[in-house]
Amino acid sequence: MEAYAYRGYCLENVRAHFDVVLISGAEPTWEKEFLLDYAVADPTDQAALNAAGRDLAERYELAGVMTWTEWYLVPVARLARRLGLPTTAPEALQGCRNKHTSRTLFARHGVPSAVSVGVRTEREAADAAVLIGYPVVLKPAAHAASMGVIRVDAASELSAAYAFAAQTAGHGVESTQVLVEEYLDGEEVSVECVTFQGQTTVVAVTRKTVGMPPFFEELAHVVAADAPLLAAVAPVAVAALDAVGVTDGVSHVEIRIVDGRPRLIEVNARLAGDMIGHLVHLATGVDLARAAADIACGVLPDLTPTRSQAAAIRLIYPAYSGTLTGRRMDADLTDSTDWLERVTFTRAAGEKLVLPPHGDMFSARIGYLITTGPSAKVAQARSTEAYRHLSVQVTPS
């Protein structure tokens, strides 16, 4: 049910305004209540995806095709193009998926980014690290969710770090290359953008808490309607989307603020994960899932804010790897407050929890809690308060 926990709101919001037919790699479960129909086909198999799309198009008048899954962006764009429906060009989305291509385009268009070198061997990685200067970051050129990303502070750490990054990179579709990059030392934010027919609107800024060094696990996010950083980061996010060629869709553009100036990490040409779209909805009233569906159908989305508050998410991780033996939220808190918007557990007692380097977000997270408030500071303080009322028991491995 992890997919429902993090993406259920997207399908629910889209279904409130459109009839939905789904192409899924497996028989739908929780999705069925939101569907008019579905087909089972591997979305990463272009021929199978095209066949399923053609079959659904023969039975229904399809107005648009969309996905919020990172690994499906390119094949779904190819399907949309084949069906004659609106889409960002598949070639542009390939450039977003391949971070080496993105960095090249950022440099060509003058978008401030990080120094980056693509490598194929540990020796090349070591040479690139010396050229760039430690600390550096090693990451797969084509992956997502910070998997395989690691900071390296000294040459003595490089061999193990390269093996860690290369293992994940080997599963890439668009590229199996490893990137060695300049470490951008500063606050991390993401810019939630909506692009329609080449014109981009910046909707919100998400301030992010990243931890578990030398890895980059995302631990918390907060979205406020009155984000003071918006004016500084919006032009850079828009320039990045223009550089890679995104013309239509909702995007999640990651940036670090270094010495007061925005520097690009990457462009994710899809709805953000970690419930960020839901935080945006709570804070501003703008529904990014519906906007993505509108754009897929060639309709100008309504991005008028109807709320002005803040919302925060705290992602729940164990202190160490092991077996989850218990987890609960204090019922007194949930019954006595209206600012604890939800508590969601994605792991049950008896399940194994594995932290990096041997695991990732999918194997480590126990769930999340979401809080609201009149400002980012209040929403975050309430998140901390709610976390204190959370009880988690883990038996170490």
VOPAGU-2260 file (C-alpha; in pm, 1 decimal, decimal comma):
REM VOPAGU-2260
SITE   aa  ch    i         X         Y         Z
SITE  MET   A    0       0,0       0,0       0,0
SITE  GLU   A    1     303,3     230,8     -13,6
SITE  ALA   A    2     197,4     356,5    -356,8
SITE  TYR   A    3    -139,7     457,9    -212,8
SITE  ALA   A    4      26,1     623,9      87,2
SITE  TYR   A    5     233,2     855,8    -133,1
SITE  ARG   A    6      34,7     882,2    -459,8
SITE  GLY   A    7    -323,8     805,0    -364,4
SITE  TYR   A    8    -410,2    1174,2    -336,1
SITE  CYS   A    9    -293,4    1229,6    -696,7
SITE  LEU   A   10    -529,4     971,8    -844,8
SITE  GLU   A   11    -812,5    1080,1    -616,4
SITE  ASN   A   12    -775,5    1446,1    -718,2
SITE  VAL   A   13    -756,8    1364,5   -1089,4
SITE  ARG   A   14   -1059,2    1134,1   -1066,8
SITE  ALA   A   15   -1262,2    1416,8    -911,7
SITE  HIS   A   16   -1246,3    1597,6   -1249,0
SITE  PHE   A   17   -1180,5    1331,6   -1515,1
SITE  ASP   A   18   -1273,0     975,6   -1602,1
SITE  VAL   A   19    -952,7     774,4   -1565,3
SITE  VAL   A   20    -825,0     466,4   -1746,7
SITE  LEU   A   21    -499,2     321,1   -1616,8
SITE  ILE   A   22    -210,7     127,1   -1768,3
SITE  SER   A   23     -35,6     -55,1   -1485,9
SITE  GLY   A   24     242,0    -311,2   -1463,9
SITE  ALA   A   25      26,9    -524,8   -1233,4
SITE  GLU   A   26    -339,9    -582,1   -1158,1
SITE  PRO   A   27    -464,8    -265,4    -983,5
SITE  THR   A   28    -569,6    -292,9    -618,3
SITE  TRP   A   29    -652,8      29,6    -433,5
SITE  GLU   A   30    -665,5     217,4    -765,2
SITE  LYS   A   31    -978,6      38,4    -887,2
SITE  GLU   A   32   -1227,8     262,4    -705,0
SITE  PHE   A   33   -1093,6     559,5    -905,1
SITE  LEU   A   34   -1089,2     389,4   -1247,2
SITE  LEU   A   35   -1326,8     363,2   -1538,8
SITE  ASP   A   36   -1109,9      85,6   -1685,5
SITE  TYR   A   37    -751,8     -40,4   -1693,1
SITE  ALA   A   38    -500,4    -247,0   -1888,0
SITE  VAL   A   39    -206,2    -447,1   -1753,4
SITE  ALA   A   40     120,6    -380,6   -1939,8
SITE  ASP   A   41     477,5    -300,6   -1840,0
SITE  PRO   A   42     509,0      80,8   -1875,4
SITE  THR   A   43     884,0      46,7   -1938,3
SITE  ASP   A   44     821,3    -184,3   -2237,0
SITE  GLN   A   45     745,2      64,9   -2515,1
SITE  ALA   A   46     581,0    -188,6   -2747,4
SITE  ALA   A   47     357,1    -323,6   -2470,2
SITE  LEU   A   48     269,8      26,8   -2350,5
SITE  ASN   A   49     183,1     138,9   -2705,2
SITE  ALA   A   50     -34,7    -167,0   -2759,8
SITE  ALA   A   51    -224,0    -107,2   -2435,8
SITE  GLY   A   52    -263,2     261,0   -2522,0
SITE  ARG   A   53    -398,4     181,6   -2868,2
SITE  ASP   A   54    -645,1     -66,4   -2719,1
SITE  LEU   A   55    -778,6     187,2   -2469,8
SITE  ALA   A   56    -792,1     457,1   -2740,4
SITE  GLU   A   57   -1014,3     229,2   -2950,6
SITE  ARG   A   58   -1259,8     192,8   -2660,7
SITE  TYR   A   59   -1252,2     545,0   -2517,4
SITE  GLU   A   60   -1200,3     898,7   -2642,0
SITE  LEU   A   61    -869,3     973,2   -2472,4
SITE  ALA   A   62    -807,4    1341,6   -2397,3
SITE  GLY   A   63    -461,7    1309,0   -2241,9
SITE  VAL   A   64    -190,4    1079,6   -2108,5
SITE  MET   A   65      14,4    1147,3   -1795,0
SITE  THR   A   66     236,9     985,7   -1531,9
SITE  TRP   A   67     389,5    1096,7   -1202,2
SITE  THR   A   68     640,0     807,1   -1199,5
SITE  GLU   A   69     998,1     909,9   -1277,2
SITE  TRP   A   70    1092,5     590,1   -1462,0
SITE  TYR   A   71     788,6     609,2   -1693,5
SITE  LEU   A   72     834,1     967,9   -1815,6
SITE  VAL   A   73     995,1     893,5   -2151,4
SITE  PRO   A   74     781,9     593,9   -2259,1
SITE  VAL   A   75     460,9     773,4   -2157,5
SITE  ALA   A   76     562,9    1081,2   -2359,5
SITE  ARG   A   77     627,0     856,2   -2658,7
SITE  LEU   A   78     281,7     703,2   -2614,4
SITE  ALA   A   79     121,0    1049,4   -2596,7
SITE  ARG   A   80     301,4    1154,5   -2913,7
SITE  ARG   A   81     189,3     834,5   -3090,1
SITE  LEU   A   82    -171,9     903,2   -2988,4
SITE  GLY   A   83    -146,7    1267,2   -3099,1
SITE  LEU   A   84    -195,8    1402,9   -2745,8
SITE  PRO   A   85     -17,4    1694,9   -2572,2
SITE  THR   A   86     324,3    1618,5   -2422,0
SITE  THR   A   87     670,7    1754,7   -2363,8
SITE  ALA   A   88     896,6    1599,6   -2630,0
SITE  PRO   A   89    1032,4    1258,1   -2525,9
SITE  GLU   A   90    1379,8    1380,0   -2620,1
SITE  ALA   A   91    1353,4    1663,4   -2365,5
SITE  LEU   A   92    1239,5    1422,2   -2096,4
SITE  GLN   A   93    1534,3    1197,5   -2176,1
SITE  GLY   A   94    1752,6    1501,5   -2108,0
SITE  CYS   A   95    1587,1    1544,5   -1767,9
SITE  ARG   A   96    1630,1    1176,5   -1686,0
SITE  ASN   A   97    2001,0    1184,6   -1778,8
SITE  LYS   A   98    2162,8    1427,3   -1534,7
SITE  HIS   A   99    2479,1    1448,4   -1746,5
SITE  THR   A  100    2271,8    1578,1   -2038,3
SITE  SER   A  101    2093,0    1819,8   -1803,1
SITE  ARG   A  102    2421,9    1962,6   -1674,4
SITE  THR   A  103    2542,2    2012,1   -2032,3
SITE  LEU   A  104    2222,3    2199,1   -2121,4
SITE  PHE   A  105    2238,8    2410,4   -1805,2
SITE  ALA   A  106    2593,5    2515,5   -1894,5
SITE  ARG   A  107    2497,0    2590,4   -2255,6
SITE  HIS   A  108    2208,2    2814,1   -2145,0
SITE  GLY   A  109    2390,0    2985,2   -1858,0
SITE  VAL   A  110    2187,9    2825,8   -1577,9
SITE  PRO   A  111    2395,3    2815,4   -1255,1
SITE  SER   A  112    2460,8    2451,8   -1169,5
SITE  ALA   A  113    2738,8    2227,9   -1034,3
SITE  VAL   A  114    3063,4    2126,0   -1202,2
SITE  SER   A  115    2999,4    1769,8   -1321,6
SITE  VAL   A  116    3205,9    1497,7   -1489,8
SITE  GLY   A  117    3067,9    1170,5   -1625,8
SITE  VAL   A  118    3283,9     864,8   -1551,7
SITE  ARG   A  119    3285,4     492,1   -1628,3
SITE  THR   A  120    3556,0     361,1   -1394,8
SITE  GLU   A  121    3684,2     416,4   -1043,4
SITE  ARG   A  122    4008,6     555,6   -1184,8
SITE  GLU   A  123    3817,7     814,3   -1388,0
SITE  ALA   A  124    3614,6     901,9   -1079,0
SITE  ALA   A  125    3931,4     955,9    -875,3
SITE  ASP   A  126    4078,5    1180,3   -1143,6
SITE  ALA   A  127    3755,0    1380,8   -1168,9
SITE  ALA   A  128    3742,1    1426,4    -790,5
SITE  VAL   A  129    4094,8    1567,4    -789,0
SITE  LEU   A  130    4005,1    1799,1   -1077,1
SITE  ILE   A  131    3688,2    1927,1    -905,4
SITE  GLY   A  132    3827,3    1925,7    -551,5
SITE  TYR   A  133    3691,2    1748,8    -243,3
SITE  PRO   A  134    3426,5    1725,0    -114,3
SITE  VAL   A  135    3246,4    1582,3    -417,4
SITE  VAL   A  136    2918,8    1400,9    -475,1
SITE  LEU   A  137    2893,5    1073,3    -666,3
SITE  LYS   A  138    2556,0     986,7    -815,8
SITE  PRO   A  139    2397,1     773,7   -1089,2
SITE  ALA   A  140    2338,0     976,9   -1405,0
SITE  ALA   A  141    1984,5     841,6   -1444,1
SITE  HIS   A  142    1804,7     746,8   -1125,8
SITE  ALA   A  143    1579,4     911,5    -866,0
SITE  ALA   A  144    1491,0     949,4    -495,8
SITE  SER   A  145    1855,2    1016,7    -398,7
SITE  MET   A  146    1934,7     647,5    -445,1
SITE  GLY   A  147    2302,8     581,9    -507,2
SITE  VAL   A  148    2395,7     940,6    -415,5
SITE  ILE   A  149    2685,6     982,9    -172,0
SITE  ARG   A  150    2917,4    1260,0     -53,1
SITE  VAL   A  151    3291,9    1191,8     -56,9
SITE  ASP   A  152    3516,9    1408,8     161,5
SITE  ALA   A  153    3855,3    1250,5      90,2
SITE  ALA   A  154    4034,8    1027,8    -160,6
SITE  SER   A  155    4042,9     743,3      94,0
SITE  GLU   A  156    3659,5     723,2      74,7
SITE  LEU   A  157    3631,8     724,6    -303,2
SITE  SER   A  158    3664,1     353,3    -380,5
SITE  ALA   A  159    3373,8     247,5    -157,9
SITE  ALA   A  160    3166,5     546,4    -268,3
SITE  TYR   A  161    3218,0     469,4    -635,1
SITE  ALA   A  162    3109,8     107,8    -581,4
SITE  PHE   A  163    2795,8     232,1    -401,8
SITE  ALA   A  164    2700,7     478,5    -677,7
SITE  ALA   A  165    2791,8     242,2    -962,8
SITE  GLN   A  166    2574,4     -37,4    -825,2
SITE  THR   A  167    2263,1     179,9    -848,8
SITE  ALA   A  168    2373,9     337,5   -1178,0
SITE  GLY   A  169    2390,9      -9,2   -1332,0
SITE  HIS   A  170    2010,5     -28,6   -1313,3
SITE  GLY   A  171    1962,7     289,7   -1517,7
SITE  VAL   A  172    1769,6     283,3   -1844,9
SITE  GLU   A  173    1871,4     616,5   -1998,6
SITE  SER   A  174    2231,3     585,6   -1871,9
SITE  THR   A  175    2447,3     359,4   -1652,8
SITE  GLN   A  176    2709,4     630,1   -1606,9
SITE  VAL   A  177    2824,9     771,2   -1271,8
SITE  LEU   A  178    2864,5    1146,3   -1223,7
SITE  VAL   A  179    3128,4    1310,0   -1006,0
SITE  GLU   A  180    3005,4    1654,5    -907,8
SITE  GLU   A  181    3097,5    1959,3    -708,0
SITE  TYR   A  182    2934,8    1949,1    -363,9
SITE  LEU   A  183    2692,1    2238,3    -332,5
SITE  ASP   A  184    2707,9    2341,1      32,2
SITE  GLY   A  185    2385,5    2519,2     123,2
SITE  GLU   A  186    2015,8    2492,8     203,2
SITE  GLU   A  187    1822,0    2262,4     -28,3
SITE  VAL   A  188    1485,1    2362,9    -170,8
SITE  SER   A  189    1261,4    2246,6    -450,5
SITE  VAL   A  190    1055,3    2470,2    -676,6
SITE  GLU   A  191     715,5    2333,7    -778,6
SITE  CYS   A  192     643,1    2457,5   -1131,8
SITE  VAL   A  193     360,2    2430,8   -1383,3
SITE  THR   A  194     439,3    2469,4   -1754,5
SITE  PHE   A  195     166,5    2504,4   -2018,0
SITE  GLN   A  196     256,6    2541,1   -2384,2
SITE  GLY   A  197     603,2    2671,5   -2298,7
SITE  GLN   A  198     501,7    2921,3   -2028,3
SITE  THR   A  199     604,2    2834,6   -1671,5
SITE  THR   A  200     437,6    2948,0   -1349,3
SITE  VAL   A  201     617,1    2892,1   -1018,5
SITE  VAL   A  202     355,3    2778,0    -768,5
SITE  ALA   A  203     550,4    2707,0    -449,6
SITE  VAL   A  204     888,9    2658,0    -285,9
SITE  THR   A  205     955,4    2355,3     -65,6
SITE  ARG   A  206    1222,9    2384,4     202,5
SITE  LYS   A  207    1383,0    2045,9     258,5
SITE  THR   A  208    1565,8    1875,0     544,0
SITE  VAL   A  209    1825,2    1627,0     418,5
SITE  GLY   A  210    2024,1    1399,0     649,1
SITE  MET   A  211    2203,3    1070,6     720,0
SITE  PRO   A  212    2540,4    1185,2     578,1
SITE  PRO   A  213    2723,4    1089,1     366,8
SITE  PHE   A  214    2390,4     997,3     204,6
SITE  PHE   A  215    2114,5    1240,3     109,3
SITE  GLU   A  216    1800,1    1094,1     263,0
SITE  GLU   A  217    1509,6    1339,3     262,7
SITE  LEU   A  218    1376,3    1361,8     618,3
SITE  ALA   A  219    1126,5    1651,0     611,4
SITE  HIS   A  220     969,7    1918,5     389,6
SITE  VAL   A  221     769,9    2235,0     450,2
SITE  VAL   A  222     568,9    2447,5     205,9
SITE  ALA   A  223     445,3    2798,2     290,9
SITE  ALA   A  224     223,6    3018,6      77,3
SITE  ASP   A  225     442,6    3320,8     153,5
SITE  ALA   A  226     783,4    3160,4      84,7
SITE  PRO   A  227    1041,3    3442,4      97,8
SITE  LEU   A  228    1281,9    3249,6    -125,4
SITE  LEU   A  229    1037,7    3235,0    -416,4
SITE  ALA   A  230    1155,2    3555,2    -584,0
SITE  ALA   A  231    1518,7    3439,8    -575,9
SITE  VAL   A  232    1471,4    3083,8    -700,8
SITE  ALA   A  233    1184,3    3126,1    -948,9
SITE  PRO   A  234    1390,7    3274,1   -1237,0
SITE  VAL   A  235    1654,2    3000,0   -1208,0
SITE  ALA   A  236    1391,9    2723,1   -1201,4
SITE  VAL   A  237    1218,9    2866,9   -1509,0
SITE  ALA   A  238    1552,9    2901,5   -1689,8
SITE  ALA   A  239    1635,2    2538,1   -1608,5
SITE  LEU   A  240    1304,1    2414,0   -1750,4
SITE  ASP   A  241    1359,0    2620,0   -2065,6
SITE  ALA   A  242    1714,3    2483,2   -2097,1
SITE  VAL   A  243    1606,3    2119,0   -2093,0
SITE  GLY   A  244    1303,4    2186,3   -2314,2
SITE  VAL   A  245    1008,6    2114,5   -2083,1
SITE  THR   A  246     701,5    2262,8   -2253,1
SITE  ASP   A  247     409,8    2100,6   -2070,6
SITE  GLY   A  248     355,3    1951,5   -1727,1
SITE  VAL   A  249     420,1    1985,7   -1355,4
SITE  SER   A  250     787,8    1984,9   -1253,1
SITE  HIS   A  251     985,8    1952,7    -930,8
SITE  VAL   A  252    1309,1    2151,5    -968,6
SITE  GLU   A  253    1573,7    2092,5    -700,2
SITE  ILE   A  254    1808,7    2377,4    -603,4
SITE  ARG   A  255    2068,0    2453,8    -336,8
SITE  ILE   A  256    2128,1    2806,3    -208,5
SITE  VAL   A  257    2506,9    2854,9    -206,0
SITE  ASP   A  258    2642,8    3183,5     -68,3
SITE  GLY   A  259    2298,4    3332,9    -115,6
SITE  ARG   A  260    2268,5    3228,3    -480,7
SITE  PRO   A  261    2057,2    2948,0    -633,5
SITE  ARG   A  262    2243,5    2656,8    -799,4
SITE  LEU   A  263    2062,7    2381,1    -988,3
SITE  ILE   A  264    2072,3    2022,1    -866,6
SITE  GLU   A  265    1826,0    1868,2   -1114,4
SITE  VAL   A  266    1496,6    1898,4   -1298,8
SITE  ASN   A  267    1235,8    1631,4   -1227,6
SITE  ALA   A  268     970,1    1670,4   -1496,6
SITE  ARG   A  269     685,6    1529,6   -1287,9
SITE  LEU   A  270     488,7    1584,7    -969,6
SITE  ALA   A  271     709,0    1579,2    -660,4
SITE  GLY   A  272     706,5    1275,7    -433,7
SITE  ASP   A  273     691,9    1266,3     -53,3
SITE  MET   A  274     339,5    1416,7     -54,5
SITE  ILE   A  275     480,3    1757,1    -157,1
SITE  GLY   A  276     192,2    1814,4    -398,9
SITE  HIS   A  277     -47,6    1759,6    -108,2
SITE  LEU   A  278     150,5    2008,1     103,9
SITE  VAL   A  279     117,2    2263,0    -178,1
SITE  HIS   A  280    -258,6    2201,9    -186,4
SITE  LEU   A  281    -288,2    2245,1     192,2
SITE  ALA   A  282     -75,5    2561,1     192,7
SITE  THR   A  283    -201,0    2739,2    -119,7
SITE  GLY   A  284    -513,8    2559,7    -240,8
SITE  VAL   A  285    -347,1    2492,1    -578,9
SITE  ASP   A  286    -407,3    2131,9    -691,8
SITE  LEU   A  287     -94,9    2020,8    -881,2
SITE  ALA   A  288    -235,5    1675,4    -962,3
SITE  ARG   A  289    -535,8    1830,9   -1134,2
SITE  ALA   A  290    -306,8    2083,2   -1306,1
SITE  ALA   A  291     -99,3    1795,7   -1446,9
SITE  ALA   A  292    -415,0    1628,8   -1579,1
SITE  ASP   A  293    -545,9    1954,5   -1729,8
SITE  ILE   A  294    -215,9    2012,2   -1911,0
SITE  ALA   A  295    -211,3    1652,8   -2039,3
SITE  CYS   A  296    -550,1    1728,3   -2195,6
SITE  GLY   A  297    -435,5    2059,2   -2346,1
SITE  VAL   A  298    -636,0    2266,2   -2096,2
SITE  LEU   A  299    -497,6    2578,6   -1924,3
SITE  PRO   A  300    -483,0    2490,0   -1550,9
SITE  ASP   A  301    -629,4    2713,4   -1279,4
SITE  LEU   A  302    -340,3    2809,6   -1049,1
SITE  THR   A  303    -525,9    3069,0    -840,7
SITE  PRO   A  304    -428,1    3039,2    -472,5
SITE  THR   A  305    -726,3    2992,3    -239,9
SITE  ARG   A  306    -538,8    2942,2      89,4
SITE  SER   A  307    -248,5    3111,1     265,3
SITE  GLN   A  308     -89,5    2892,7     529,4
SITE  ALA   A  309     187,8    2633,1     563,5
SITE  ALA   A  310     212,6    2253,9     572,8
SITE  ALA   A  311     497,7    2025,7     679,5
SITE  ILE   A  312     576,4    1656,3     645,8
SITE  ARG   A  313     807,8    1456,1     871,3
SITE  LEU   A  314     923,7    1126,9     719,8
SITE  ILE   A  315     964,5     856,5     982,9
SITE  TYR   A  316    1289,0     657,4     980,8
SITE  PRO   A  317    1429,7     413,4    1236,4
SITE  ALA   A  318    1744,8     504,5    1428,5
SITE  TYR   A  319    1905,7     183,1    1303,1
SITE  SER   A  320    1830,5    -111,7    1073,9
SITE  GLY   A  321    1631,2    -399,2    1217,3
SITE  THR   A  322    1284,7    -547,6    1255,2
SITE  LEU   A  323     990,3    -320,2    1330,7
SITE  THR   A  324     813,2    -453,6    1639,7
SITE  GLY   A  325     571,9    -168,3    1706,0
SITE  ARG   A  326     462,1     179,2    1597,3
SITE  ARG   A  327     181,0     406,1    1713,3
SITE  MET   A  328      81,3     767,8    1750,5
SITE  ASP   A  329     -51,2     894,6    2083,9
SITE  ALA   A  330    -429,5     895,9    2041,8
SITE  ASP   A  331    -463,9    1189,1    2282,3
SITE  LEU   A  332    -276,9    1410,8    2035,3
SITE  THR   A  333    -473,6    1300,1    1729,4
SITE  ASP   A  334    -802,3    1351,4    1916,0
SITE  SER   A  335    -715,9    1691,6    2059,8
SITE  THR   A  336    -568,7    1880,5    1766,9
SITE  ASP   A  337    -683,4    1995,5    1424,4
SITE  TRP   A  338    -332,0    2071,4    1295,2
SITE  LEU   A  339    -215,7    1708,9    1274,0
SITE  GLU   A  340    -352,3    1653,0     923,1
SITE  ARG   A  341    -260,4    1285,5     901,9
SITE  VAL   A  342     -34,6    1009,7    1030,2
SITE  THR   A  343      37,1     732,2     782,4
SITE  PHE   A  344     231,9     413,4     850,1
SITE  THR   A  345     368,9     220,9     550,9
SITE  ARG   A  346     535,2     -58,8     751,3
SITE  ALA   A  347     380,4    -312,9     988,4
SITE  ALA   A  348     523,3    -501,8    1284,4
SITE  GLY   A  349     749,7    -783,4    1171,2
SITE  GLU   A  350     883,7    -606,5     862,7
SITE  LYS   A  351    1255,2    -550,4     808,2
SITE  LEU   A  352    1387,0    -194,2     795,0
SITE  VAL   A  353    1718,0    -134,9     614,3
SITE  LEU   A  354    1896,9     200,7     617,4
SITE  PRO   A  355    2164,4     313,2     368,1
SITE  PRO   A  356    2413,7     201,6     252,4
SITE  HIS   A  357    2245,8    -140,2     238,0
SITE  GLY   A  358    1895,9       1,6     189,0
SITE  ASP   A  359    1716,5     313,7      66,6
SITE  MET   A  360    1399,8     513,0     129,7
SITE  PHE   A  361    1182,6     222,9      14,4
SITE  SER   A  362    1337,0     -19,5     263,0
SITE  ALA   A  363    1388,2     222,6     552,3
SITE  ARG   A  364    1084,4     447,6     591,6
SITE  ILE   A  365     813,7     359,9     841,8
SITE  GLY   A  366     569,6     630,9     733,9
SITE  TYR   A  367     509,4    1002,8     776,8
SITE  LEU   A  368     307,6    1267,7     956,0
SITE  ILE   A  369     173,2    1596,3     816,6
SITE  THR   A  370     102,6    1912,3    1013,9
SITE  THR   A  371     -35,1    2254,0     920,8
SITE  GLY   A  372       3,2    2605,3    1062,4
SITE  PRO   A  373     -22,3    2974,9     980,3
SITE  SER   A  374     350,2    2985,8     895,2
SITE  ALA   A  375     635,9    2751,0     809,5
SITE  LYS   A  376     783,4    2801,7    1155,9
SITE  VAL   A  377     460,5    2699,4    1329,0
SITE  ALA   A  378     395,8    2402,3    1096,7
SITE  GLN   A  379     749,0    2273,7    1160,4
SITE  ALA   A  380     720,7    2325,3    1536,4
SITE  ARG   A  381     397,3    2127,5    1534,4
SITE  SER   A  382     569,3    1856,7    1329,9
SITE  THR   A  383     837,2    1829,7    1598,8
SITE  GLU   A  384     568,6    1819,0    1869,6
SITE  ALA   A  385     377,6    1543,5    1689,1
SITE  TYR   A  386     698,8    1345,3    1640,1
SITE  ARG   A  387     750,9    1347,4    2017,7
SITE  HIS   A  388     415,9    1169,7    2057,1
SITE  LEU   A  389     520,4     896,7    1813,5
SITE  SER   A  390     637,0     560,9    1947,2
SITE  VAL   A  391     849,2     328,9    1731,3
SITE  GLN   A  392    1017,3       5,0    1845,4
SITE  VAL   A  393    1283,7    -164,3    1633,9
SITE  THR   A  394    1485,3    -474,8    1718,5
SITE  PRO   A  395    1838,0    -423,3    1580,4
SITE  SER   A  396    1960,8    -653,1    1305,6
